């Protein structure tokens, strides 16, 4: 699964990275069975759930929040927690669904090797799905709706769509929904504040628009503003998932080449200047709606806000650096896989695509002017590399 899926997107995304991530395991011993069911040791579960890939998940919600033009809040944290759990639900469910196939192609995996019982993996998937839905209740009804759709997509992917032509599209949908979950949760807090008589805030995105004042700035407009950003993340997930479908056998140059072309197109989009958030109610204290656009390098109303020129320059530098990092992380292994589509190089290309999620999410946040979220997301990359050496993301 690529991107778990949430994957994704969280595991589909959410659990989505699991497909993309079926690789070498950690050499650990078996745990003793309890009550006839082999529960597995902690390292066995870390391998099953691909914990090193979890670092690719928080950036979805942060990018979604940035696309609404709002600062991350308590409900954003709930969305991140829900995304992490759904991601792992997808990982466990995918291994359970593929246990017969893995017994032939990957006998070292936790389920076919007997280190974890299939029933334990299925129970974990169910529990990890139920928990996030409870968290989403606290994030508001729109967030619960998105989380429910995300959970349904994950289970549909793992139990049926994965081996059909609709598989990559389902995985891309899951990852896009994971980003929209962050947008729905973040903007829901503003909706509640507005209903209580608070000021509205700006919601503008470099990839789309959606703003309003008072009742016009509800969670619905926040989600709509985040849709273009979600489509970018979904496009990357679609490309990586298409490559992952041949990771065990190799032999396909078409998928890596298409993914390479998609990476180039997305890099160009990420490097292009977008809309910056400048005048929000909480920041300016006026509750006014303002936008500052830099499309194609041509400044708009940014000069109306003190310090906006400096912010625009800093945003541009960070955005360009993150776009370049995304390209380098994803493109190099894809190029090698296109030249020699062996299983090993194909798996490396999938792993590169999963790791590239982090600079992609960070660049999307930076493109809207949310430099704090961008830098926080980018800071997860070193930890992802460190843990990736212990538990492979593929």
C-alpha positions as CSV (number, residue, x, y, z in Angstrom):
1,X,0.0,0.0,0.0
2,X,1.4,3.2,-0.8
3,X,0.8,5.9,1.6
4,X,-1.4,4.3,3.7
5,X,-3.5,5.4,2.2
6,X,-3.6,7.1,4.9
7,X,-1.8,5.2,1.3
8,X,-2.9,6.9,3.5
9,X,-3.2,7.2,1.8
10,X,-3.7,7.1,5.8
11,X,-2.9,3.4,5.8
12,X,-4.8,3.1,2.5
13,X,-3.8,5.9,3.1
14,X,-4.0,5.2,5.4
15,X,-3.0,1.7,5.2
16,X,-2.0,2.5,1.7
17,X,1.7,2.2,2.0
18,X,1.4,-1.4,2.9
19,X,1.2,-2.6,-0.6
20,X,3.9,-0.4,-1.6
21,X,5.6,-1.6,1.4
22,X,6.0,-5.3,1.4
23,X,9.7,-5.9,1.7
24,X,12.3,-7.3,4.0
25,X,11.3,-8.0,7.5
26,X,13.2,-7.7,10.7
27,X,14.9,-10.9,11.9
28,X,13.1,-11.5,15.1
29,X,12.0,-14.7,17.0
30,X,8.5,-15.9,17.5
31,X,6.5,-15.1,20.5
32,X,4.9,-17.8,22.5
33,X,1.2,-18.3,21.8
34,X,-1.4,-17.3,24.4
35,X,-4.7,-19.1,24.6
36,X,-3.9,-20.8,21.3
37,X,-3.5,-17.5,19.4
38,X,0.0,-16.3,18.6
39,X,0.0,-12.6,19.5
40,X,3.5,-11.8,18.4
41,X,6.3,-9.7,19.9
42,X,6.6,-5.9,19.7
43,X,9.1,-6.1,16.8
44,X,6.8,-8.4,14.9
45,X,4.0,-5.9,15.2
46,X,6.4,-3.1,14.2
47,X,7.2,-5.1,11.0
48,X,3.5,-5.9,10.3
49,X,2.4,-2.3,10.8
50,X,5.4,-0.7,9.1
51,X,5.8,1.8,11.9
52,X,8.6,3.7,10.1
53,X,6.0,4.8,7.4
54,X,3.9,6.5,10.1
55,X,6.1,9.6,9.7
56,X,4.5,10.1,6.3
57,X,1.0,10.5,7.8
58,X,0.9,13.7,9.9
59,X,1.8,15.9,7.0
60,X,-1.6,15.1,5.3
61,X,-3.6,16.8,8.0
62,X,-1.2,19.7,8.3
63,X,-1.3,20.3,4.5
64,X,-5.1,20.1,4.7
65,X,-5.2,22.6,7.5
66,X,-2.8,24.9,5.5
67,X,-5.0,24.7,2.5
68,X,-7.9,26.1,4.4
69,X,-5.8,29.2,5.4
70,X,-6.3,28.4,9.1
71,X,-3.8,27.6,11.8
72,X,-3.7,24.0,13.1
73,X,-5.8,23.6,16.2
74,X,-6.9,21.0,18.7
75,X,-9.2,19.4,16.1
76,X,-6.3,19.1,13.7
77,X,-4.5,17.0,16.3
78,X,-7.5,14.8,16.5
79,X,-7.4,14.4,12.7
80,X,-3.7,13.4,12.9
81,X,-4.4,10.8,15.6
82,X,-7.3,9.4,13.5
83,X,-5.1,9.3,10.4
84,X,-2.3,7.5,12.2
85,X,-4.7,4.8,13.5
86,X,-6.4,4.3,10.2
87,X,-3.1,4.1,8.4
88,X,-2.1,1.2,10.7
89,X,-5.5,-0.4,10.3
90,X,-4.9,-0.6,6.6
91,X,-1.4,-2.1,7.1
92,X,-2.8,-4.9,9.3
93,X,-5.8,-5.5,7.1
94,X,-3.7,-5.7,4.0
95,X,-1.4,-8.3,5.5
96,X,-4.4,-10.3,6.6
97,X,-6.0,-10.2,3.2
98,X,-2.7,-11.1,1.5
99,X,-1.6,-13.9,3.9
100,X,-2.0,-16.7,1.3
101,X,-0.1,-14.8,-1.4
102,X,2.6,-13.8,1.1
103,X,3.0,-17.4,2.2
104,X,4.4,-18.0,-1.3
105,X,6.1,-14.7,-2.2
106,X,7.1,-13.4,1.2
107,X,7.1,-16.3,3.7
108,X,9.2,-14.2,6.1
109,X,6.3,-11.8,6.8
110,X,4.8,-11.9,10.3
111,X,1.6,-13.7,9.3
112,X,2.9,-16.5,7.0
113,X,5.9,-17.1,9.3
114,X,3.5,-17.7,12.2
115,X,4.9,-14.9,14.4
116,X,1.4,-13.2,14.5
117,X,-1.9,-15.1,14.1
118,X,-4.1,-13.9,11.2
119,X,-7.0,-13.5,13.7
120,X,-4.9,-11.1,15.8
121,X,-4.1,-9.0,12.7
122,X,-7.7,-8.9,11.7
123,X,-8.8,-7.9,15.2
124,X,-6.1,-5.2,15.3
125,X,-7.4,-3.8,12.0
126,X,-10.9,-3.6,13.3
127,X,-9.9,-1.9,16.6
128,X,-7.6,0.5,14.7
129,X,-10.6,1.4,12.5
130,X,-13.1,1.9,15.3
131,X,-10.8,4.2,17.4
132,X,-10.3,6.9,14.7
133,X,-14.1,7.1,14.1
134,X,-14.5,7.9,17.8
135,X,-11.8,10.5,17.6
136,X,-13.4,12.0,14.6
137,X,-16.6,12.6,16.6
138,X,-14.7,15.1,18.7
139,X,-13.4,16.8,15.5
140,X,-16.9,17.6,14.3
141,X,-19.5,16.1,12.0
142,X,-17.7,16.9,8.7
143,X,-14.6,15.3,9.9
144,X,-16.5,12.2,11.0
145,X,-18.1,12.0,7.5
146,X,-14.7,12.2,5.8
147,X,-13.2,9.7,8.3
148,X,-16.0,7.3,7.6
149,X,-15.4,7.5,3.9
150,X,-11.7,7.0,4.4
151,X,-12.3,3.9,6.5
152,X,-14.7,2.5,3.9
153,X,-12.1,3.1,1.2
154,X,-9.4,1.4,3.1
155,X,-11.4,-1.7,3.7
156,X,-12.8,-1.8,0.1
157,X,-9.2,-1.5,-1.2
158,X,-7.7,-4.2,0.9
159,X,-10.6,-6.7,0.6
160,X,-11.5,-6.3,-3.1
161,X,-10.3,-3.4,-5.1
162,X,-6.5,-3.9,-4.6
163,X,-6.2,-6.5,-7.3
164,X,-8.5,-4.8,-9.8
165,X,-7.7,-1.9,-12.3
166,X,-9.4,0.4,-9.8
167,X,-6.8,-0.3,-7.1
168,X,-4.5,2.6,-7.7
169,X,-7.4,5.0,-8.0
170,X,-8.8,3.7,-4.7
171,X,-5.5,4.2,-3.0
172,X,-5.2,7.7,-4.3
173,X,-8.7,8.5,-3.1
174,X,-7.8,7.3,0.4
175,X,-4.7,9.5,0.6
176,X,-6.7,12.5,-0.7
177,X,-9.4,11.9,1.9
178,X,-6.7,11.8,4.6
179,X,-5.7,15.3,3.7
180,X,-9.4,16.4,3.5
181,X,-9.8,15.0,7.0
182,X,-7.3,17.5,8.3
183,X,-9.1,20.3,6.4
184,X,-12.5,19.3,7.7
185,X,-11.4,19.0,11.3
186,X,-9.4,22.3,11.3
187,X,-12.2,24.4,9.7
188,X,-14.8,22.8,12.0
189,X,-13.2,24.6,14.9
190,X,-13.6,27.9,13.1
191,X,-17.2,27.1,12.3
192,X,-17.9,26.5,16.0
193,X,-16.2,29.8,16.9
194,X,-18.2,31.7,14.3
195,X,-21.5,30.2,15.5
196,X,-20.6,31.5,19.0
197,X,-20.1,35.0,17.6
198,X,-16.4,34.9,16.7
199,X,-14.7,36.5,13.7
200,X,-14.4,34.6,10.5
201,X,-10.9,34.0,9.0
202,X,-9.4,33.9,5.7
203,X,-9.3,30.6,3.8
204,X,-7.2,30.8,0.7
205,X,-4.9,28.3,-0.9
206,X,-2.3,28.5,-3.6
207,X,-3.9,25.6,-5.4
208,X,-7.5,26.7,-5.0
209,X,-9.8,29.1,-3.2
210,X,-12.5,29.0,-0.6
211,X,-13.0,31.9,1.7
212,X,-15.8,33.7,3.4
213,X,-16.8,35.6,6.5
214,X,-19.1,34.5,9.3
215,X,-21.3,31.6,8.3
216,X,-19.7,31.5,4.8
217,X,-16.5,30.2,6.3
218,X,-17.8,26.8,7.6
219,X,-16.0,23.5,7.4
220,X,-17.7,23.0,4.0
221,X,-15.8,25.8,2.4
222,X,-12.6,24.7,4.2
223,X,-12.9,21.3,2.6
224,X,-13.6,22.7,-0.8
225,X,-10.5,24.9,-0.5
226,X,-8.4,21.9,0.2
227,X,-9.7,19.8,-2.7
228,X,-7.0,20.9,-5.3
229,X,-4.3,20.2,-2.7
230,X,-5.7,16.8,-2.1
231,X,-5.7,16.1,-5.8
232,X,-2.0,16.7,-6.0
233,X,-1.3,14.3,-3.1
234,X,-3.7,11.8,-4.8
235,X,-1.8,12.1,-8.1
236,X,1.5,11.2,-6.4
237,X,-0.2,8.3,-4.6
238,X,-1.7,7.0,-7.8
239,X,1.7,6.9,-9.5
240,X,3.4,5.1,-6.6
241,X,0.7,2.6,-6.2
242,X,0.8,1.8,-9.9
243,X,4.5,1.0,-9.6
244,X,3.9,-1.1,-6.4
245,X,1.6,-3.5,-8.3
246,X,4.7,-5.0,-10.0
247,X,7.2,-4.8,-7.1
248,X,7.2,-8.5,-6.3
249,X,7.7,-9.6,-10.0
250,X,9.4,-6.6,-11.6
251,X,9.6,-6.5,-15.3
252,X,7.6,-3.3,-16.1
253,X,9.2,-0.1,-17.3
254,X,5.9,1.6,-18.2
255,X,4.8,2.2,-14.6
256,X,8.1,3.7,-13.4
257,X,8.3,5.9,-16.5
258,X,4.8,7.2,-16.0
259,X,5.5,7.8,-12.3
260,X,8.7,9.7,-13.3
261,X,6.6,11.9,-15.6
262,X,4.1,12.5,-12.9
263,X,6.9,13.4,-10.5
264,X,8.3,16.0,-12.9
265,X,4.9,17.6,-13.5
266,X,4.2,17.7,-9.7
267,X,7.6,19.2,-9.0
268,X,7.0,22.0,-11.5
269,X,3.6,22.7,-9.9
270,X,5.1,22.7,-6.4
271,X,7.9,25.1,-7.4
272,X,5.4,27.5,-8.9
273,X,4.3,30.4,-6.6
274,X,0.9,30.0,-5.1
275,X,-1.5,31.9,-2.8
276,X,-0.2,33.1,0.6
277,X,-2.3,33.5,3.7
278,X,-1.8,37.0,5.1
279,X,-4.7,38.7,6.9
280,X,-6.7,36.5,9.2
281,X,-8.9,37.4,12.0
282,X,-6.9,35.8,14.8
283,X,-3.6,37.2,13.5
284,X,-4.8,40.7,12.5
285,X,-7.4,41.1,15.1
286,X,-9.8,42.7,12.6
287,X,-11.7,39.7,11.3
288,X,-11.2,40.9,7.8
289,X,-10.9,38.8,4.7
290,X,-7.7,39.4,2.7
291,X,-5.7,37.6,0.1
292,X,-2.2,38.0,-1.2
293,X,-1.6,36.2,-4.5
294,X,1.8,35.6,-6.2
295,X,0.9,33.7,-9.3
296,X,3.7,33.4,-11.8
297,X,5.9,35.6,-9.7
298,X,3.6,38.7,-10.0
299,X,2.8,40.2,-6.6
300,X,-0.8,41.1,-5.9
301,X,-2.1,42.7,-2.8
302,X,0.7,41.4,-0.6
303,X,2.1,44.9,-0.2
304,X,-0.9,45.9,1.8
305,X,0.4,43.9,4.8
306,X,3.6,44.8,6.7
307,X,6.3,42.3,6.3
308,X,4.6,40.4,3.5
309,X,7.5,40.9,1.1
310,X,9.8,39.2,3.5
311,X,7.3,36.4,4.1
312,X,6.9,35.9,0.4
313,X,10.6,35.6,-0.1
314,X,11.0,33.1,2.7
315,X,8.1,31.1,1.5
316,X,9.5,31.0,-2.0
317,X,12.9,29.8,-0.8
318,X,11.5,27.1,1.4
319,X,9.0,26.1,-1.2
320,X,11.7,25.7,-3.9
321,X,13.9,23.7,-1.5
322,X,11.1,21.3,-0.6
323,X,10.1,20.9,-4.2
324,X,13.7,19.9,-5.1
325,X,13.8,17.5,-2.2
326,X,10.6,15.9,-3.3
327,X,12.0,15.5,-6.9
328,X,15.3,14.0,-5.7
329,X,13.6,11.6,-3.3
330,X,11.1,10.2,-5.7
331,X,12.8,10.5,-9.2
332,X,16.1,8.9,-8.7
333,X,14.9,5.4,-7.6
334,X,12.1,5.6,-10.3
335,X,14.8,6.3,-12.9
336,X,16.8,3.3,-11.8
337,X,13.6,1.1,-11.9
338,X,12.8,2.3,-15.4
339,X,16.3,1.3,-16.6
340,X,16.3,-2.0,-14.8
341,X,12.8,-3.1,-13.6
342,X,14.0,-5.8,-11.3
343,X,12.0,-6.6,-8.1
344,X,14.7,-5.1,-5.9
345,X,14.9,-1.8,-7.8
346,X,11.1,-1.6,-8.2
347,X,10.7,-2.0,-4.4
348,X,13.3,0.8,-3.9
349,X,11.3,3.0,-6.2
350,X,8.2,2.3,-4.2
351,X,10.0,3.1,-1.0
352,X,11.3,6.3,-2.5
353,X,7.8,7.3,-3.4
354,X,6.6,6.7,0.1
355,X,9.4,8.7,1.6
356,X,8.8,11.5,-0.9
357,X,5.4,12.0,0.7
358,X,7.0,14.1,3.5
359,X,8.7,16.8,1.3
360,X,5.6,16.8,-0.9
361,X,3.3,17.5,2.1
362,X,5.7,20.1,3.3
363,X,5.9,21.8,-0.1
364,X,2.1,21.9,-0.3
365,X,2.0,23.6,3.1
366,X,4.7,26.1,2.2
367,X,2.9,26.9,-1.0
368,X,0.0,28.4,1.0
369,X,2.4,30.3,3.3
370,X,2.1,28.0,6.2
371,X,5.9,27.9,6.8
372,X,5.5,26.5,10.4
373,X,3.5,23.5,9.2
374,X,5.9,23.0,6.3
375,X,9.0,23.0,8.5
376,X,7.4,20.8,11.1
377,X,6.4,18.2,8.4
378,X,9.9,18.4,6.8
379,X,11.4,17.7,10.3
380,X,9.8,14.3,10.3
381,X,12.1,13.1,7.4
382,X,15.2,12.4,9.5
383,X,13.2,10.3,12.0
384,X,11.6,8.4,9.1
385,X,15.0,7.6,7.7
386,X,16.3,6.5,11.1
387,X,13.4,4.2,11.8
388,X,13.4,3.0,8.2
389,X,16.8,1.4,8.8
390,X,15.2,-0.8,11.5
391,X,11.8,-1.5,9.9
392,X,11.6,-1.1,6.1
393,X,8.8,1.0,4.7
394,X,8.6,-1.4,1.8
